[in-house]
Amino acid sequence: MAAALGTPPWYQLYMPATWDATQRMVSRVEAAGCSVLVWTIDLLGGRNTETLTRFRRADARDCSPCHPSGPGSIASKPMFRGIAGEINPPEATWDYVDRLRKLTRMKLILKGIETAEDAKLCLKHGVDGILVSNHGGRATETLRSTIESLPEVVDSVGGRIPVFVDGGFRRGTDVYKALALGAKAVGVGRPYIYGLAAFGQEGVERVLEILRAELQLVMRQCGTPSLAQITRASIQMNNPKS
């Protein structure tokens, strides 16, 4: 994939349950040419998959060709050979961040930060960037949306490291709001999956075209024709005290 892309990709890490396996996986990722390691931390405590469990009873499909060891198994993937399938060690602490920092020369981003307190700890432990995310609301879906969490994270790091955000972005206007609140970039997931499922590669390209066109439109409407001109002055924020 790195060779096909022609530029160093990022790698989203679901940490193996043992540190030995983590070391092997990170070494493989770095050897493959990845420049950024994004550790997903918002599922370390587990989650209640109530909806999935309910629907699974009615799903008569044979999933074994893709998931020979059960749903969510990674054991069959070539890059995971020799690495146990268990992931997300619940005992992980900030010490794990320090160990990752020493383990690799890749940039380290933490995905799943939602509070000012954790953002400040990211600075303390040498993290290179933050991705404000709640796993699409699938981990703990009673929390704030990521767009609501974004301002306090941005303010707490004070521009010392970049802050990214994902979760629920469907329109160019959504992207604009995140940029105005200080996000360096916005991640999308479901929109391009919808395009892929419906029309393949052309569908993905069309989704990106729509998002770009909508963003350009709202930039013109707000009198901010360049990204550098987008600030909080361009949006109205709700006052929690009102």
C-alpha positions in Angstrom: 0.0 0.0 0.0 2.9 2.4 0.8 4.4 1.7 -2.6 1.0 2.2 -4.4 0.3 5.4 -2.6 3.7 6.9 -3.4 3.9 8.8 -0.1 4.4 7.7 3.5 1.1 6.5 4.9 -0.1 6.7 8.5 -0.9 3.6 10.5 -3.8 3.3 13.0 -2.6 1.0 15.8 -4.9 -1.2 17.7 -2.4 -2.3 20.3 -1.8 -6.0 20.8 -2.5 -7.3 24.3 1.2 -8.0 25.0 4.1 -5.6 24.7 6.2 -8.2 22.8 3.6 -8.3 20.1 3.3 -4.5 20.1 7.0 -4.2 19.5 6.9 -6.6 16.6 3.9 -4.9 15.0 5.3 -1.4 15.3 8.6 -2.5 13.8 6.8 -4.0 10.8 4.8 -0.8 10.4 7.9 1.4 10.5 9.7 -1.0 8.1 6.8 -0.7 5.7 7.4 3.0 5.3 4.8 4.5 7.6 5.7 7.9 9.0 2.9 8.4 11.6 1.6 6.0 14.2 -1.9 6.7 15.4 -2.7 4.8 18.6 -6.4 4.3 19.1 -7.1 4.5 22.8 -10.9 5.0 23.0 -11.7 1.3 23.2 -9.2 0.1 25.8 -11.9 -0.3 28.4 -14.1 -2.3 26.0 -17.7 -1.5 25.0 -21.2 -2.7 25.0 -22.1 -3.9 21.5 -25.8 -4.3 22.2 -27.0 -3.5 18.7 -24.5 -5.8 17.1 -25.4 -8.6 19.4 -29.1 -8.2 18.6 -28.6 -8.3 14.9 -26.1 -11.1 14.9 -28.8 -13.5 16.0 -30.7 -12.7 12.7 -27.6 -12.8 10.5 -27.4 -16.1 8.7 -24.4 -15.3 6.5 -21.2 -17.4 6.7 -18.5 -15.1 7.9 -15.8 -17.7 8.2 -14.0 -16.9 4.9 -13.1 -13.5 6.1 -13.2 -14.1 9.9 -11.9 -17.6 10.5 -11.4 -17.0 14.2 -14.6 -15.1 14.8 -15.9 -11.6 14.1 -13.2 -9.0 14.3 -10.4 -11.5 14.1 -7.1 -10.2 12.7 -5.2 -13.5 12.8 -5.7 -14.2 9.1 -4.1 -10.9 7.9 -0.5 -11.4 6.5 1.0 -8.5 8.6 -0.3 -10.0 11.8 1.3 -13.5 11.4 2.9 -14.6 14.6 1.0 -11.9 16.6 -1.8 -12.9 18.9 -5.3 -11.7 17.9 -6.1 -10.1 21.2 -6.0 -6.3 21.2 -6.6 -3.2 23.4 -4.9 -4.0 26.7 -7.2 -2.6 29.4 -4.3 -2.0 31.8 -2.6 0.5 29.5 -1.5 3.8 31.1 0.4 6.8 30.1 3.6 4.7 30.7 2.6 2.9 27.5 2.8 6.2 25.6 6.3 6.8 26.9 7.3 3.3 25.8 5.9 3.8 22.3 7.6 7.1 22.1 11.0 5.4 22.8 10.2 2.4 20.5 9.8 4.2 17.2 11.0 7.2 15.2 7.5 7.6 13.7 5.4 10.6 14.7 3.0 9.5 17.5 -0.7 10.6 17.5 -3.2 9.6 20.1 -6.7 9.0 18.8 -9.5 9.3 21.3 -8.6 12.4 23.3 -11.6 14.4 24.3 -10.7 16.6 27.2 -8.3 19.4 28.1 -6.8 17.4 30.9 -5.8 14.5 28.6 -4.6 16.9 25.9 -2.2 18.5 28.4 -1.0 15.0 29.4 -0.3 14.4 25.7 2.0 17.4 25.7 3.7 16.2 28.9 4.4 12.8 27.4 5.8 14.0 24.0 2.9 13.1 21.8 3.2 14.7 18.3 -0.5 15.2 17.6 -4.0 14.6 18.8 -7.1 13.1 17.1 -10.3 14.1 18.9 -12.5 11.1 18.4 -15.0 8.9 20.1 -14.9 6.0 17.6 -18.0 7.2 15.8 -19.9 7.1 19.1 -19.5 3.3 19.2 -17.5 3.1 22.4 -19.4 5.3 24.8 -22.2 6.9 23.0 -23.6 9.1 25.8 -20.7 11.5 25.8 -20.4 14.9 23.9 -20.0 14.9 20.2 -16.4 15.4 19.0 -17.2 18.9 17.6 -18.2 19.9 21.1 -15.0 18.5 22.6 -12.8 20.0 20.0 -12.5 23.7 21.3 -11.2 22.8 24.8 -8.6 20.4 23.4 -7.4 23.0 20.9 -7.2 25.7 23.5 -5.4 23.5 26.0 -2.5 22.6 23.6 -2.2 26.3 22.4 -0.9 25.4 19.0 2.1 23.4 20.2 0.9 20.3 18.4 -1.7 19.8 15.7 -5.2 18.7 16.6 -7.3 16.6 14.2 -10.9 15.5 14.6 -13.3 12.9 13.2 -16.8 11.6 13.9 -20.0 12.6 12.2 -18.7 14.8 9.4 -21.1 14.6 6.5 -21.1 18.0 4.8 -18.6 20.7 3.8 -20.2 22.9 6.3 -19.3 20.4 9.0 -15.7 20.5 7.9 -15.8 24.3 7.9 -17.0 24.5 11.5 -14.2 22.1 12.7 -11.5 24.2 10.9 -13.0 27.3 12.5 -12.7 25.7 15.9 -9.0 25.0 15.3 -8.8 21.6 13.8 -5.8 21.1 11.5 -7.8 18.6 9.4 -11.0 16.5 9.5 -11.3 12.8 9.0 -14.3 11.1 7.3 -15.3 7.5 7.4 -18.8 6.6 6.5 -19.2 9.1 3.6 -16.5 7.4 1.5 -17.7 4.0 2.6 -21.2 4.8 1.2 -19.6 5.9 -2.1 -17.4 2.8 -2.2 -20.4 0.4 -1.5 -22.6 2.1 -4.2 -20.2 2.9 -7.0 -16.7 1.6 -6.2 -13.7 3.9 -6.7 -15.8 6.4 -8.7 -18.2 6.6 -5.7 -15.4 7.5 -3.4 -14.0 10.1 -5.7 -17.5 11.6 -6.1 -18.0 11.8 -2.3 -14.7 13.7 -2.0 -15.7 16.0 -4.8 -19.0 16.8 -3.1 -17.3 17.5 0.2 -14.7 19.8 -1.4 -17.3 21.7 -3.4 -19.5 22.3 -0.3 -16.5 23.4 1.7 -15.4 25.9 -1.1 -19.0 27.2 -1.3 -19.3 28.0 2.4 -15.8 29.5 2.4 -16.9 31.9 -0.3 -20.2 32.6 1.5 -18.3 33.4 4.7 -15.8 35.7 3.0 -12.9 33.4 3.8 -11.5 32.2 0.4 -8.4 30.7 2.0 -8.0 28.2 4.8 -5.8 30.5 6.8 -8.7 33.1 7.0 -11.1 30.6 8.7 -11.3 31.5 12.4 -13.8 31.3 15.2 -15.1 34.7 14.2 -16.7 32.8 11.3 -19.0 30.8 13.4 -21.4 31.2 16.3 -20.7 29.0 19.4 -23.5 28.2 21.9 -23.0 29.6 25.3 -23.4 26.8 27.9 -24.4 29.4 30.5 -27.3 30.8 28.5 
